[in-house]
Amino acid sequence: MDLYWIHNPTDVEKWTPQLIPLVKSGHIKRVGVSNHNLAQIKRANEILGKAGIQVSAVQNHFSLLYRSSEEAGILDYCLQHDIDFFLLHGFRARRSNGKVQRRQPASRRQPARQKL
């Protein structure tokens, strides 16, 4: 597998060491994390680093309106450590009418309407 994504940031201490033998055996080439804050990314990188491995990719919510990854220093950390950054939901705020609105919880969303 070229890139193995961890999408659940909880319990970094538990899952990160389990990836080391998978990378060492060649089953996984690279490790990526998604939805992680800066402390979780750093901790995962620290654990992997002891085995000569690093987090290769980060995937977090980022857009022109939602810039918390930039504000939290995640983009700078990725740049400094040669970690690829992937947008998660980069255009999600845009609705079919072209207006940008806050995202509603799934329980309140209405299905998209199309003109026939």
N, CA, C and O atoms as a GROMACS GRO file, in nm:
protein
  464
    1MET      N    1   0.085  -0.116   0.000
    1MET     CA    2   0.000   0.000   0.000
    1MET      C    3   0.091   0.123   0.000
    1MET      O    4   0.182   0.135   0.082
    2ASP      N    5   0.065   0.213  -0.092
    2ASP     CA    6   0.150   0.332  -0.105
    2ASP      C    7   0.138   0.428   0.014
    2ASP      O    8   0.238   0.479   0.064
    3LEU      N    9   0.014   0.453   0.056
    3LEU     CA   10  -0.009   0.549   0.166
    3LEU      C   11  -0.122   0.497   0.253
    3LEU      O   12  -0.233   0.476   0.206
    4TYR      N   13  -0.093   0.476   0.380
    4TYR     CA   14  -0.192   0.428   0.476
    4TYR      C   15  -0.238   0.546   0.560
    4TYR      O   16  -0.158   0.604   0.633
    5TRP      N   17  -0.366   0.580   0.550
    5TRP     CA   18  -0.423   0.694   0.622
    5TRP      C   19  -0.482   0.650   0.755
    5TRP      O   20  -0.555   0.551   0.761
    6ILE      N   21  -0.451   0.722   0.860
    6ILE     CA   22  -0.518   0.706   0.989
    6ILE      C   23  -0.612   0.824   1.002
    6ILE      O   24  -0.569   0.940   1.009
    7HIS      N   25  -0.743   0.795   1.004
    7HIS     CA   26  -0.843   0.902   1.007
    7HIS      C   27  -0.892   0.935   1.147
    7HIS      O   28  -0.960   1.036   1.167
    8ASN      N   29  -0.860   0.853   1.243
    8ASN     CA   30  -0.907   0.874   1.379
    8ASN      C   31  -0.791   0.923   1.466
    8ASN      O   32  -0.697   0.847   1.491
    9PRO      N   33  -0.796   1.047   1.511
    9PRO     CA   34  -0.683   1.101   1.587
    9PRO      C   35  -0.677   1.054   1.733
    9PRO      O   36  -0.580   1.084   1.803
   10THR      N   37  -0.778   0.982   1.778
   10THR     CA   38  -0.775   0.939   1.918
   10THR      C   39  -0.677   0.824   1.936
   10THR      O   40  -0.662   0.739   1.848
   11ASP      N   41  -0.612   0.822   2.046
   11ASP     CA   42  -0.522   0.715   2.087
   11ASP      C   43  -0.402   0.697   1.994
   11ASP      O   44  -0.373   0.586   1.949
   12VAL      N   45  -0.333   0.807   1.966
   12VAL     CA   46  -0.213   0.804   1.883
   12VAL      C   47  -0.110   0.708   1.943
   12VAL      O   48  -0.039   0.639   1.870
   13GLU      N   49  -0.103   0.704   2.075
   13GLU     CA   50  -0.007   0.617   2.144
   13GLU      C   51  -0.031   0.470   2.113
   13GLU      O   52   0.063   0.390   2.112
   14LYS      N   53  -0.155   0.434   2.089
   14LYS     CA   54  -0.189   0.293   2.065
   14LYS      C   55  -0.164   0.250   1.920
   14LYS      O   56  -0.100   0.148   1.896
   15TRP      N   57  -0.214   0.328   1.824
   15TRP     CA   58  -0.209   0.282   1.684
   15TRP      C   59  -0.075   0.307   1.617
   15TRP      O   60  -0.036   0.230   1.530
   16THR      N   61  -0.004   0.413   1.654
   16THR     CA   62   0.120   0.448   1.583
   16THR      C   63   0.226   0.338   1.589
   16THR      O   64   0.282   0.304   1.486
   17PRO      N   65   0.256   0.283   1.707
   17PRO     CA   66   0.358   0.178   1.711
   17PRO      C   67   0.321   0.055   1.628
   17PRO      O   68   0.409  -0.017   1.580
   18GLN      N   69   0.190   0.030   1.610
   18GLN     CA   70   0.146  -0.086   1.533
   18GLN      C   71   0.176  -0.071   1.384
   18GLN      O   72   0.177  -0.170   1.311
   19LEU      N   73   0.198   0.051   1.338
   19LEU     CA   74   0.229   0.073   1.197
   19LEU      C   75   0.375   0.046   1.163
   19LEU      O   76   0.408   0.020   1.048
   20ILE      N   77   0.460   0.053   1.262
   20ILE     CA   78   0.604   0.039   1.238
   20ILE      C   79   0.638  -0.095   1.172
   20ILE      O   80   0.709  -0.095   1.071
   21PRO      N   81   0.591  -0.209   1.224
   21PRO     CA   82   0.625  -0.334   1.157
   21PRO      C   83   0.567  -0.344   1.015
   21PRO      O   84   0.625  -0.410   0.928
   22LEU      N   85   0.454  -0.279   0.992
   22LEU     CA   86   0.393  -0.282   0.859
   22LEU      C   87   0.478  -0.204   0.758
   22LEU      O   88   0.490  -0.243   0.642
   23VAL      N   89   0.536  -0.093   0.804
   23VAL     CA   90   0.625  -0.016   0.717
   23VAL      C   91   0.755  -0.093   0.696
   23VAL      O   92   0.804  -0.104   0.583
   24LYS      N   93   0.811  -0.145   0.804
   24LYS     CA   94   0.938  -0.217   0.795
   24LYS      C   95   0.927  -0.340   0.705
   24LYS      O   96   1.023  -0.375   0.637
   25SER      N   97   0.810  -0.406   0.704
   25SER     CA   98   0.792  -0.526   0.622
   25SER      C   99   0.758  -0.493   0.476
   25SER      O  100   0.756  -0.582   0.391
   26GLY      N  101   0.730  -0.364   0.448
   26GLY     CA  102   0.700  -0.323   0.312
   26GLY      C  103   0.552  -0.328   0.276
   26GLY      O  104   0.514  -0.298   0.162
   27HIS      N  105   0.466  -0.367   0.372
   27HIS     CA  106   0.322  -0.368   0.345
   27HIS      C  107   0.267  -0.227   0.327
   27HIS      O  108   0.172  -0.205   0.252
   28ILE      N  109   0.328  -0.132   0.397
   28ILE     CA  110   0.291   0.009   0.387
   28ILE      C  111   0.417   0.085   0.348
   28ILE      O  112   0.524   0.065   0.407
   29LYS      N  113   0.405   0.174   0.249
   29LYS     CA  114   0.520   0.256   0.210
   29LYS      C  115   0.527   0.385   0.290
   29LYS      O  116   0.635   0.428   0.332
   30ARG      N  117   0.410   0.448   0.311
   30ARG     CA  118   0.406   0.578   0.378
   30ARG      C  119   0.288   0.582   0.474
   30ARG      O  120   0.189   0.511   0.455
   31VAL      N  121   0.299   0.665   0.578
   31VAL     CA  122   0.193   0.682   0.678
   31VAL      C  123   0.139   0.824   0.668
   31VAL      O  124   0.216   0.920   0.667
   32GLY      N  125   0.006   0.836   0.662
   32GLY     CA  126  -0.059   0.967   0.662
   32GLY      C  127  -0.159   0.976   0.775
   32GLY      O  128  -0.217   0.875   0.816
   33VAL      N  129  -0.180   1.096   0.826
   33VAL     CA  130  -0.279   1.118   0.931
   33VAL      C  131  -0.382   1.220   0.884
   33VAL      O  132  -0.350   1.313   0.810
   34SER      N  133  -0.504   1.201   0.928
   34SER     CA  134  -0.613   1.288   0.887
   34SER      C  135  -0.691   1.331   1.011
   34SER      O  136  -0.712   1.251   1.103
   35ASN      N  137  -0.733   1.456   1.013
   35ASN     CA  138  -0.811   1.511   1.125
   35ASN      C  139  -0.732   1.519   1.254
   35ASN      O  140  -0.790   1.513   1.362
   36HIS      N  141  -0.602   1.532   1.247
   36HIS     CA  142  -0.516   1.541   1.364
   36HIS      C  143  -0.478   1.686   1.392
   36HIS      O  144  -0.459   1.766   1.300
   37ASN      N  145  -0.467   1.720   1.519
   37ASN     CA  146  -0.417   1.852   1.554
   37ASN      C  147  -0.264   1.847   1.556
   37ASN      O  148  -0.204   1.741   1.537
   38LEU      N  149  -0.201   1.961   1.580
   38LEU     CA  150  -0.056   1.968   1.572
   38LEU      C  151   0.012   1.878   1.675
   38LEU      O  152   0.110   1.811   1.642
   39ALA      N  153  -0.038   1.875   1.797
   39ALA     CA  154   0.023   1.790   1.900
   39ALA      C  155   0.015   1.643   1.862
   39ALA      O  156   0.110   1.568   1.885
   40GLN      N  157  -0.096   1.601   1.804
   40GLN     CA  158  -0.112   1.461   1.763
   40GLN      C  159  -0.020   1.427   1.646
   40GLN      O  160   0.036   1.317   1.640
   41ILE      N  161  -0.004   1.520   1.554
   41ILE     CA  162   0.088   1.498   1.440
   41ILE      C  163   0.231   1.486   1.491
   41ILE      O  164   0.305   1.396   1.451
   42LYS      N  165   0.269   1.577   1.579
   42LYS     CA  166   0.405   1.574   1.635
   42LYS      C  167   0.430   1.444   1.711
   42LYS      O  168   0.537   1.385   1.698
   43ARG      N  169   0.332   1.400   1.789
   43ARG     CA  170   0.350   1.278   1.868
   43ARG      C  171   0.361   1.156   1.777
   43ARG      O  172   0.446   1.069   1.800
   44ALA      N  173   0.278   1.148   1.675
   44ALA     CA  174   0.287   1.036   1.580
   44ALA      C  175   0.423   1.037   1.511
   44ALA      O  176   0.485   0.932   1.493
   45ASN      N  177   0.470   1.154   1.473
   45ASN     CA  178   0.599   1.166   1.406
   45ASN      C  179   0.713   1.128   1.501
   45ASN      O  180   0.812   1.069   1.459
   46GLU      N  181   0.699   1.162   1.628
   46GLU     CA  182   0.800   1.127   1.728
   46GLU      C  183   0.808   0.974   1.747
   46GLU      O  184   0.917   0.918   1.751
   47ILE      N  185   0.693   0.910   1.758
   47ILE     CA  186   0.689   0.764   1.776
   47ILE      C  187   0.747   0.694   1.654
   47ILE      O  188   0.830   0.604   1.667
   48LEU      N  189   0.705   0.735   1.535
   48LEU     CA  190   0.756   0.675   1.412
   48LEU      C  191   0.905   0.705   1.394
   48LEU      O  192   0.980   0.621   1.345
   49GLY      N  193   0.946   0.825   1.434
   49GLY     CA  194   1.085   0.868   1.417
   49GLY      C  195   1.184   0.778   1.489
   49GLY      O  196   1.297   0.762   1.444
   50LYS      N  197   1.143   0.719   1.602
   50LYS     CA  198   1.231   0.629   1.676
   50LYS      C  199   1.266   0.505   1.593
   50LYS      O  200   1.367   0.439   1.620
   51ALA      N  201   1.183   0.474   1.493
   51ALA     CA  202   1.207   0.360   1.406
   51ALA      C  203   1.260   0.404   1.269
   51ALA      O  204   1.271   0.324   1.176
   52GLY      N  205   1.293   0.534   1.257
   52GLY     CA  206   1.345   0.584   1.129
   52GLY      C  207   1.238   0.610   1.025
   52GLY      O  208   1.267   0.613   0.906
   53ILE      N  209   1.115   0.628   1.070
   53ILE     CA  210   1.001   0.652   0.981
   53ILE      C  211   0.943   0.788   1.018
   53ILE      O  212   0.963   0.835   1.131
   54GLN      N  213   0.872   0.852   0.926
   54GLN     CA  214   0.805   0.978   0.961
   54GLN      C  215   0.666   0.981   0.900
   54GLN      O  216   0.636   0.908   0.806
   55VAL      N  217   0.582   1.066   0.956
   55VAL     CA  218   0.452   1.092   0.894
   55VAL      C  219   0.481   1.156   0.760
   55VAL      O  220   0.556   1.253   0.751
   56SER      N  221   0.423   1.102   0.654
   56SER     CA  222   0.450   1.150   0.519
   56SER      C  223   0.345   1.247   0.467
   56SER      O  224   0.371   1.326   0.377
   57ALA      N  225   0.224   1.240   0.526
   57ALA     CA  226   0.115   1.322   0.474
   57ALA      C  227   0.016   1.356   0.585
   57ALA      O  228  -0.006   1.277   0.677
   58VAL      N  229  -0.042   1.474   0.575
   58VAL     CA  230  -0.147   1.521   0.666
   58VAL      C  231  -0.265   1.564   0.580
   58VAL      O  232  -0.248   1.631   0.479
   59GLN      N  233  -0.384   1.524   0.622
   59GLN     CA  234  -0.506   1.563   0.552
   59GLN      C  235  -0.601   1.624   0.655
   59GLN      O  236  -0.653   1.554   0.742
   60ASN      N  237  -0.621   1.754   0.645
   60ASN     CA  238  -0.710   1.824   0.738
   60ASN      C  239  -0.802   1.919   0.661
   60ASN      O  240  -0.774   1.957   0.547
   61HIS      N  241  -0.911   1.954   0.726
   61HIS     CA  242  -1.006   2.050   0.668
   61HIS      C  243  -0.933   2.182   0.648
   61HIS      O  244  -0.871   2.236   0.741
   62PHE      N  245  -0.940   2.235   0.526
   62PHE     CA  246  -0.874   2.362   0.496
   62PHE      C  247  -0.941   2.423   0.375
   62PHE      O  248  -0.968   2.355   0.276
   63SER      N  249  -0.967   2.551   0.382
   63SER     CA  250  -1.024   2.625   0.269
   63SER      C  251  -0.991   2.772   0.288
   63SER      O  252  -0.925   2.810   0.384
   64LEU      N  253  -1.040   2.854   0.196
   64LEU     CA  254  -1.020   2.999   0.211
   64LEU      C  255  -1.088   3.053   0.336
   64LEU      O  256  -1.044   3.152   0.394
   65LEU      N  257  -1.196   2.986   0.377
   65LEU     CA  258  -1.270   3.032   0.494
   65LEU      C  259  -1.233   2.958   0.622
   65LEU      O  260  -1.248   3.014   0.731
   66TYR      N  261  -1.186   2.838   0.611
   66TYR     CA  262  -1.154   2.756   0.727
   66TYR      C  263  -1.004   2.731   0.730
   66TYR      O  264  -0.955   2.641   0.663
   67ARG      N  265  -0.932   2.811   0.808
   67ARG     CA  266  -0.786   2.812   0.801
   67ARG      C  267  -0.719   2.769   0.932
   67ARG      O  268  -0.607   2.809   0.962
   68SER      N  269  -0.788   2.687   1.009
   68SER     CA  270  -0.735   2.650   1.140
   68SER      C  271  -0.603   2.573   1.130
   68SER      O  272  -0.519   2.586   1.220
   69SER      N  273  -0.582   2.496   1.026
   69SER     CA  274  -0.454   2.424   1.011
   69SER      C  275  -0.338   2.522   0.994
   69SER      O  276  -0.227   2.497   1.041
   70GLU      N  277  -0.365   2.631   0.927
   70GLU     CA  278  -0.263   2.735   0.911
   70GLU      C  279  -0.240   2.808   1.043
   70GLU      O  280  -0.127   2.829   1.086
   71GLU      N  281  -0.351   2.845   1.108
   71GLU     CA  282  -0.343   2.921   1.233
   71GLU      C  283  -0.279   2.839   1.345
   71GLU      O  284  -0.213   2.896   1.433
   72ALA      N  285  -0.297   2.707   1.344
   72ALA     CA  286  -0.243   2.621   1.448
   72ALA      C  287  -0.096   2.584   1.424
   72ALA      O  288  -0.033   2.521   1.509
   73GLY      N  289  -0.042   2.624   1.309
   73GLY     CA  290   0.097   2.593   1.279
   73GLY      C  291   0.119   2.460   1.208
   73GLY      O  292   0.233   2.419   1.188
   74ILE      N  293   0.011   2.394   1.169
   74ILE     CA  294   0.023   2.263   1.103
   74ILE      C  295   0.090   2.277   0.966
   74ILE      O  296   0.175   2.196   0.931
   75LEU      N  297   0.052   2.378   0.890
   75LEU     CA  298   0.113   2.396   0.758
   75LEU      C  299   0.262   2.424   0.770
   75LEU      O  300   0.341   2.370   0.692
   76ASP      N  301   0.301   2.507   0.865
   76ASP     CA  302   0.443   2.536   0.887
   76ASP      C  303   0.518   2.409   0.928
   76ASP      O  304   0.628   2.383   0.879
   77TYR      N  305   0.459   2.331   1.017
   77TYR     CA  306   0.522   2.206   1.061
   77TYR      C  307   0.541   2.111   0.943
   77TYR      O  308   0.646   2.049   0.928
   78CYS      N  309   0.438   2.100   0.861
   78CYS     CA  310   0.448   2.013   0.742
   78CYS      C  311   0.560   2.061   0.650
   78CYS      O  312   0.637   1.979   0.599
   79LEU      N  313   0.568   2.188   0.628
   79LEU     CA  314   0.673   2.244   0.542
   79LEU      C  315   0.812   2.218   0.599
   79LEU      O  316   0.903   2.179   0.526
   80GLN      N  317   0.828   2.239   0.727
   80GLN     CA  318   0.957   2.218   0.793
   80GLN      C  319   1.002   2.072   0.795
   80GLN      O  320   1.122   2.044   0.798
   81HIS      N  321   0.905   1.980   0.793
   81HIS     CA  322   0.937   1.837   0.804
   81HIS      C  323   0.912   1.760   0.675
   81HIS      O  324   0.906   1.637   0.676
   82ASP      N  325   0.896   1.832   0.564
   82ASP     CA  326   0.876   1.769   0.433
   82ASP      C  327   0.758   1.672   0.434
   82ASP      O  328   0.768   1.560   0.383
   83ILE      N  329   0.646   1.717   0.492
   83ILE     CA  330   0.523   1.638   0.499
   83ILE      C  331   0.424   1.697   0.400
   83ILE      O  332   0.399   1.818   0.402
   84ASP      N  333   0.368   1.614   0.315
   84ASP     CA  334   0.266   1.660   0.219
   84ASP      C  335   0.138   1.694   0.293
   84ASP      O  336   0.098   1.623   0.386
   85PHE      N  337   0.072   1.804   0.252
   85PHE     CA  338  -0.056   1.844   0.312
   85PHE      C  339  -0.166   1.832   0.207
   85PHE      O  340  -0.154   1.887   0.098
   86PHE      N  341  -0.271   1.759   0.241
   86PHE     CA  342  -0.385   1.740   0.151
   86PHE      C  343  -0.507   1.809   0.210
   86PHE      O  344  -0.532   1.803   0.330
   87LEU      N  345  -0.584   1.874   0.124
   87LEU     CA  346  -0.707   1.940   0.167
   87LEU      C  347  -0.815   1.837   0.194
   87LEU      O  348  -0.835   1.744   0.116
   88LEU      N  349  -0.884   1.855   0.305
   88LEU     CA  350  -1.000   1.774   0.337
   88LEU      C  351  -1.119   1.869   0.335
   88LEU      O  352  -1.124   1.964   0.413
   89HIS      N  353  -1.212   1.846   0.248
   89HIS     CA  354  -1.333   1.929   0.236
   89HIS      C  355  -1.300   2.072   0.194
   89HIS      O  356  -1.361   2.166   0.245
   90GLY      N  357  -1.207   2.090   0.105
   90GLY     CA  358  -1.166   2.223   0.062
   90GLY      C  359  -1.277   2.307   0.003
   90GLY      O  360  -1.275   2.430   0.017
   91PHE      N  361  -1.374   2.244  -0.063
   91PHE     CA  362  -1.482   2.320  -0.127
   91PHE      C  363  -1.617   2.285  -0.068
   91PHE      O  364  -1.720   2.317  -0.127
   92ARG      N  365  -1.619   2.222   0.046
   92ARG     CA  366  -1.744   2.175   0.104
   92ARG      C  367  -1.840   2.288   0.141
   92ARG      O  368  -1.961   2.267   0.139
   93ALA      N  369  -1.790   2.406   0.173
   93ALA     CA  370  -1.876   2.516   0.216
   93ALA      C  371  -1.959   2.574   0.101
   93ALA      O  372  -2.057   2.644   0.126
   94ARG      N  373  -1.921   2.546  -0.022
   94ARG     CA  374  -1.992   2.602  -0.137
   94ARG      C  375  -2.118   2.522  -0.166
   94ARG      O  376  -2.114   2.400  -0.178
   95ARG      N  377  -2.227   2.590  -0.175
   95ARG     CA  378  -2.356   2.526  -0.206
   95ARG      C  379  -2.388   2.544  -0.353
   95ARG      O  380  -2.322   2.621  -0.423
   96SER      N  381  -2.487   2.473  -0.400
   96SER     CA  382  -2.521   2.476  -0.542
   96SER      C  383  -2.565   2.614  -0.589
   96SER      O  384  -2.556   2.643  -0.708
   97ASN      N  385  -2.613   2.702  -0.498
   97ASN     CA  386  -2.655   2.835  -0.539
   97ASN      C  387  -2.538   2.933  -0.548
   97ASN      O  388  -2.556   3.049  -0.583
   98GLY      N  389  -2.417   2.885  -0.517
   98GLY     CA  390  -2.298   2.968  -0.529
   98GLY      C  391  -2.267   3.051  -0.406
   98GLY      O  392  -2.160   3.112  -0.399
   99LYS      N  393  -2.356   3.054  -0.309
   99LYS     CA  394  -2.332   3.130  -0.187
   99LYS      C  395  -2.261   3.042  -0.085
   99LYS      O  396  -2.292   2.923  -0.072
  100VAL      N  397  -2.168   3.099  -0.015
  100VAL     CA  398  -2.098   3.025   0.089
  100VAL      C  399  -2.177   3.038   0.218
  100VAL      O  400  -2.209   3.149   0.261
  101GLN      N  401  -2.207   2.925   0.278
  101GLN     CA  402  -2.282   2.923   0.402
  101GLN      C  403  -2.213   2.831   0.500
  101GLN      O  404  -2.130   2.748   0.463
  102ARG      N  405  -2.250   2.847   0.627
  102ARG     CA  406  -2.199   2.754   0.728
  102ARG      C  407  -2.260   2.616   0.702
  102ARG      O  408  -2.375   2.604   0.662
  103ARG      N  409  -2.181   2.516   0.727
  103ARG     CA  410  -2.226   2.378   0.706
  103ARG      C  411  -2.323   2.340   0.817
  103ARG      O  412  -2.296   2.362   0.935
  104GLN      N  413  -2.436   2.282   0.779
  104GLN     CA  414  -2.535   2.238   0.875
  104GLN      C  415  -2.504   2.096   0.920
  104GLN      O  416  -2.444   2.019   0.844
  105PRO      N  417  -2.544   2.060   1.041
  105PRO     CA  418  -2.528   1.921   1.084
  105PRO      C  419  -2.605   1.829   0.989
  105PRO      O  420  -2.706   1.870   0.931
  106ALA      N  421  -2.559   1.706   0.974
  106ALA     CA  422  -2.619   1.611   0.880
  106ALA      C  423  -2.769   1.595   0.903
  106ALA      O  424  -2.844   1.576   0.807
  107SER      N  425  -2.813   1.603   1.027
  107SER     CA  426  -2.955   1.584   1.058
  107SER      C  427  -3.042   1.697   1.005
  107SER      O  428  -3.162   1.679   0.990
  108ARG      N  429  -2.983   1.815   0.975
  108ARG     CA  430  -3.061   1.930   0.929
  108ARG      C  431  -3.042   1.958   0.781
  108ARG      O  432  -3.106   2.049   0.728
  109ARG      N  433  -2.955   1.883   0.714
  109ARG     CA  434  -2.931   1.908   0.572
  109ARG      C  435  -3.048   1.862   0.487
  109ARG      O  436  -3.115   1.764   0.517
  110GLN      N  437  -3.070   1.937   0.383
  110GLN     CA  438  -3.171   1.898   0.286
  110GLN      C  439  -3.100   1.848   0.161
  110GLN      O  440  -2.994   1.899   0.125
  111PRO      N  441  -3.159   1.749   0.093
  111PRO     CA  442  -3.094   1.700  -0.029
  111PRO      C  443  -3.083   1.810  -0.134
  111PRO      O  444  -3.168   1.899  -0.142
  112ALA      N  445  -2.978   1.802  -0.213
  112ALA     CA  446  -2.959   1.900  -0.321
  112ALA      C  447  -3.072   1.889  -0.422
  112ALA      O  448  -3.118   1.780  -0.454
  113ARG      N  449  -3.117   2.003  -0.470
  113ARG     CA  450  -3.225   2.005  -0.570
  113ARG      C  451  -3.166   2.040  -0.704
  113ARG      O  452  -3.082   2.130  -0.716
  114GLN      N  453  -3.210   1.970  -0.804
  114GLN     CA  454  -3.161   1.995  -0.939
  114GLN      C  455  -3.276   2.037  -1.028
  114GLN      O  456  -3.389   1.989  -1.014
  115LYS      N  457  -3.246   2.129  -1.118
  115LYS     CA  458  -3.348   2.170  -1.215
  115LYS      C  459  -3.360   2.062  -1.322
  115LYS      O  460  -3.259   2.008  -1.368
  116LEU      N  461  -3.480   2.030  -1.360
  116LEU     CA  462  -3.503   1.930  -1.465
  116LEU      C  463  -3.528   1.993  -1.597
  116LEU      O  464  -3.550   1.923  -1.696
   0.00000   0.00000   0.00000
